[in-house]
Amino acid sequence: MTNHSQTMEQDKTSLSSPPKKAFWKGLGFQIAVSMILGILVGFIWPEFATSLKLLGDIFLRLIKSAVAPLIFLTVALGIGAAGDIKQVGKVGLTAIIYFEIVSTIAILFGFGMGELLSVGSGTVLTESHVNSQAASLIQASHAAPKSFGQFFLEIFPDSFVGAFSTNNLLQVLVLALMFGFGILLLKEKERVVVENALNFIAKAFFKFIYVIMLLAPIGTFGAIAYAVGSNGVDMLIKLTYLVLAFYLTLILFIIIVLGTVCAIFKLNLFDIIKFIREELYITFGTASSESVLPRLLEKLPKYGVSRQTVGLVLPTGYAFNLDGTSIYMSMGVIFLANAYGIPLSIEQLFGILIIMLLTSKGAATVSGGAFVVFAATITTTGLLPLEGVAVMFGVYRFMSMALAVTNIIGNTVATIAVAKLNHEYHPSRREKLESED
């Protein structure tokens, strides 16, 4: 009997624990290899490498085609699942307060590290060589919101379809909130029908994303090869210190600031980073946090966060909680001030901080991301020459890779922290979902 029961237990274990995939079949390993190959191709065949930008652009376009619908579906379903407008309001208010506090800390952290590391000192900037791409992005910055009223008006779409066609995530978020509240006003039987239909559509979109993610290594290879091949060695050497200082600052911010947040909420920062490591590889390779939003929306509930909280907080964080972008902008200000020899007073830095808290929210609404809103901030303040922004564009790709990773880690920590504050985080649920998988 004993031998028979042991055999039964072994059979049960073998059935419940399928053999692990070979490590070379894992997406993380494939992306790491594609990044190495991209760097090599970029250095050895720079002219050929610049043409590979097409591969990265195709991958990002496919991802972006699904981001807006997924945000709409997950936010609307999150509100419907909450079942209570008060609970939605409580989670939303908690998230916004958290976002503004951490964003302010991120900007101050960037100012402080920029001064401590003296970024830009010894660099003499004069009339810069502005390439066409940098010029177009700087020009686009003039269209970015410059006042609260303008910014507030532009988050409200004048067309339901238009918000999706322009991929304006803030407008899609507003539509999703309004639609979700509409679902709550339906009768219970009607609400169940609508929620079931939206759930099936959302599942289909996640399968669509799964198919696209099979192309991630190819897209990463093209994006990295282009970044290395297009910038050239000379330009990289000139701005290497800025890039290294920026990377060091982001690492310290993650460890010190986000580590402190995790300690306050009794979370394990390194466990969280390990949990989303594949998404971080993809983000670093593509320099785009949008590339992993669909995966995170599906994955974070497996960490124990309620689906409704993930659906509400994570997409909102993409617009309001960009820690890496905030640090990029604040360090960029210090770099330009030192490079041009323009001293900035405490009052001026405080004024820039207030402006950044507004303009940084526009990173989710304009093409060019952090670079565009940084140029918009410099234009708005009028304290520093706008031409100097173009010099930083030479290494923007390498800086955007790291800032996107920081944005992802920051938003993941924020989602879990807000969930804990609202009693929507249950580690036991994580174990249950993992066993179901």
C-alpha positions, 0 to 999 in steps of 0.5 A: 500500500505504501509503495502504491501510494508513493507511486500515486503521489509521484504520478500526481507530482509529474502531472502537476509540474510539467517539464520546464522549457529549455532556457534558450526557448525563453523570451528573456534569453532570446531578447538578451541575445538579440540585444548583443547581436544588435550592438555588434552589428551596430558597431561593425556595420553602422550603415547597414544597422541604421536600415534595421530601424524598420524592424523595431518600428514594425514591432512597436507599431504592432504593439501600439495598435493593441495598447489603446483598446486594451487600456479601454477594456481593462479600465472599463472592466476594472470599474465594472468589477469594483461594482461600487463607484465609491471604491473606484474613487477611493482607489483612483484618488489614492493612486493620484496622490501616490503618483504626485508624491513620487513624481515630485521626489523623482524630479528632486532626485534628478536635480540633486544627482545632476548637481552632485555628479556635475553633469554638463560641467566642462562641456562647452555648448555652442551652435549645435548640429541639429539633425532632422529627427531632433529638429522635428521632435523639438518642433513637436514640443511647441504643440505640447500643453503649456498651461493647466487649462490647455492640458486639462482640455486636451485630455477630453476627446471630441470623438470616441473613435478619434482618441483610438486613431490618434493613440492618445492614451489620456483620452482613451483613459477618460473614455474608459472611465466614463464607459466603466461608470456607465456599466455600473449604472446598468441593471445587474442582468444587463451588466453581466452580459456587457462584462462577459462580452468585454471579457471575451474581447479582452482575452482575444486581445491578449492572445493577439499580443502573445502572437506579436510578442513572438516577434520581440527578439527581432524587433529588439535586434533592429532597435538596438542595431539602429541605436548603436549604428546611427549615433556613431562612436565619436558622439557617444564618447562625448556624452558618455559621462551624461549617460553613465551618470543618468544610469547611476541615478536611476539605479540609486532611485530604484534602490533608495526611493522605490526600495523605501516605498517597498519597505514601507508597504512590506514588499520585496523590491527585488522579488518584484523586479524578478517577477517582471524581468522579461518585461524589463528586457523587452522594455530596455531593448525597445526603449518603449514602456508601451511594448509591455503594458499588455503583458503587465495588465495580464501578469500583475494579477498573478502577483496577487493584485486584484484585476480591477486595481491593475486595470485602474492603476497601471494604465493611469500610471502610464500617464501620471507616474513616469519616474524615469522621465521625470529624472531625465528631464530634471537631470537634463536641465542641470546638464544644460545649465552647467554646459552653458554656464547658466546658474539657476537659483533655488526659486528658478529650480522650484518653478521648473519643478512645478512646470515639470509636474505638468509637462511630464504628464504630456509624455503619454500624449505626444510622439517622441515621449520624454525628449518632446516634453523635455524640449517643451519644458525648456521652451516654457521656462525660457531659462535655457537655450533650446538648441542645447536639447538637440545635443542631448538627442545624440544619446537619447535612445540610450537614455530612453532605454533606461528611463523606460525600464524605470517607468515600468518598475515605478508603475509596477511598485505603484500598482502593488502599493496602491492595492495594499493601501486599498486592501486589494493585494492578496499574496494567497491569490498569487499562489492560487493563480500560479498553481492554476497556470 
